[in-house]
Amino acid sequence: MADFTMSNGDEITFDLDKITFKEWQELKNPAFAQKEEFDIISKVTGLDIEKMIEENMTMGEYKRIFKKMINKISNPLSDPN
């Protein structure tokens, strides 16, 4: 079951085993560099950041993906697996 469905219909399942606890801690830091944020999101979602930029992903969709990802990381036990 997908964790997020993009506006183009693509489904994303977040793979939390792709990032470390340290990366998660850094991601929560407001001073964290945007490139590293993109790298982490790419790891967890499987999305190609360059493709996201080229296809002009809207800020709203990016924020929704980010919010859903953070919610899943913050509440991993809600996943029955």
Helices and strands as residue ranges (DSSP letters): E 4-5, E 11-12, G 16-18, H 21-27, H 34-45, H 49-54, H 59-74, G 76-78
